Amino acid sequence: MFDEESEALGSQRSATQRTLSTSSPLDSRASSDRRYIGNDDLIQRTRSGSLSMRITQVGGVNSIDNFARSWQRAACFPEVFPRRGSFTTTDSDDEWQPSSGNFIRPQGPLHTDLDPTLTRPLLSDNGAASSYQRDGVYNAGHLEPPLGTSYGTISSRVSESARRHVIEFHKQQQAHTEPAVGHDGEQLLVKQVQHEDGTRGNVVVGQSTVPQTVFNSVNVLIGVGLLSLPLAMKHAGWLLGLLFLLFAALTTAYTAKILAKCLDVDQSLVTYADLAYISFGHHARLVISLLFCLELLGACVALVVLFADSLHVLFPGLSIPQWQVVCGLMLMPLSFVPLRLLSVTSILGILSCTSIVAIICIDGFLKPHAPGSLREPAQTYLFPENWSTLPLSFGLIMSPWGGHGVFPNIYRDMRHPHKYGRSLWTTYIFTYSLDCTMAILGWLMFGNMIRDEVTANVLRIKEYPQFLSLCIIVFIAIIPITKVPLNCRPLVATMEFLCGLEPHTELNGDYTERTIFIRKLLRVLIRIFVVAVIVVMAIVFPSFDRIMALMGSALCFTICIILPLAFYLKIFGKEISRRERLLDWSLLVISSVLAVIGTVWAFLPHELLMSL
């Protein structure tokens, strides 16, 4: 693709072909319409477009622009409402060819041209899967998925309740046909296929490559939660701390895999909320919406607290609440930036977290004496010095692994879904290595002096090079700027939905210009209100470690371990082997107990814990 773009313009036809080749599938129709523009105008536009897109298109299918688009599609994970506004249809066969079936080009919005009598779910009446996906390919000619299709070896039969919910899910999809008006994110591609028996169905066309999948997964898992891991080691000791960190990594990796298995029972399932719906019905979708909102809200509050704590250390002229207000003022204009622009900066979050770990390691080797030195480590313990604080470590260690709300979207958007397992292992090896490094380095350097976030210790030591300390401040400032606006989008969308302010309703209703202006003004006020609520909560709850402990215990355990296991057991039922069922129930019980204990301990006063 990039080589074609680099060729000289020779004729109108070749220019048109290059214009089409640089366009995304979403722009294919618009590109074809440009054939009828005058020769000079077409060449002029092609040349200017080629120059402006050259940098972002370097790398072809793995270009910066495609990475950003891939992350935009993954960032839609908290959308739990029963509609498909993030879907768009395509008739492009350039990169996706089915092994059977003919295409039907839709004449209207998704699902509006489907006859319910001709549209079937991907589950047959007897529970046998009538379709499977392999490398993004839908095949209606097999009743049993062979080995290696979609993701590993998956049972073709599901429980009766799951089949019933799948049928209801398809009816619900047909009932909600709103187009994606006002949707500023990258849309999932959907292709409509006609089966051999005359029925028709819709298939999500995967677009993300393996590197993009790994990037999206790492972007979800790498966050400020790793800064509190040294404190978790203090609460748990070396043995229990490292064992539980390994347990958290292996268990969440396993549940991320079984989420993919659950998605494979029906090709129309895309989000985490879809799995909740087919497992436990409509009310589960509402519960998932609440959990996602709480998780995103807690993450935003933690980022504002971290920003204020860190800036206050170097610039004590402003109090911590004042720095939190400053952070809020910086975030308000960013809440209006289109998602397609914010997603480009998402890579800065990964680079910032990785750079902070590297700088702390450098500081530790540069300083010859304790505290804060790796050449003269602080005193540490094999077991907890105070066993009453051990439950606090449960949530702190789980908090960096909260990415399962996004994994279903990431998996469904893969070009080659059978490579999901390899992508997942790459993601978890990198993430676990970074988290483990941060936990070990931080506790070795500061021992019992460790604070809520390890960066607070580093910034208080004057012997470290001031340039490196300034870099840490810059990276800490970058993280909320790149993360909070993205996390706020689902919260804003939820409030707009509850207030009836979705953009598509303006087309369906009879609104005057004044009414439309008032609605737009209300949407602006909602964005400001969401940021203001985050800042107020950061002022009211300024303890970074308690926020992370509560999020890890109450939310990460639930979303990342308990619910995926519950979905899996409910959907597949008795089809799961006895050994695997025993493993799943054991993990479910253990995680539930740890979640309850960790949540209770997160609310206990520090003085009470010290007295126990």
Order of alpha helices (4+ residues) and beta strands (2+ residues): alpha-alpha-alpha-alpha-alpha-beta-beta-beta-beta-alpha-beta-beta-alpha-alpha-alpha-alpha-alpha-alpha-alpha-alpha-alpha-alpha-alpha-alpha-alpha-alpha-alpha-alpha-alpha-alpha
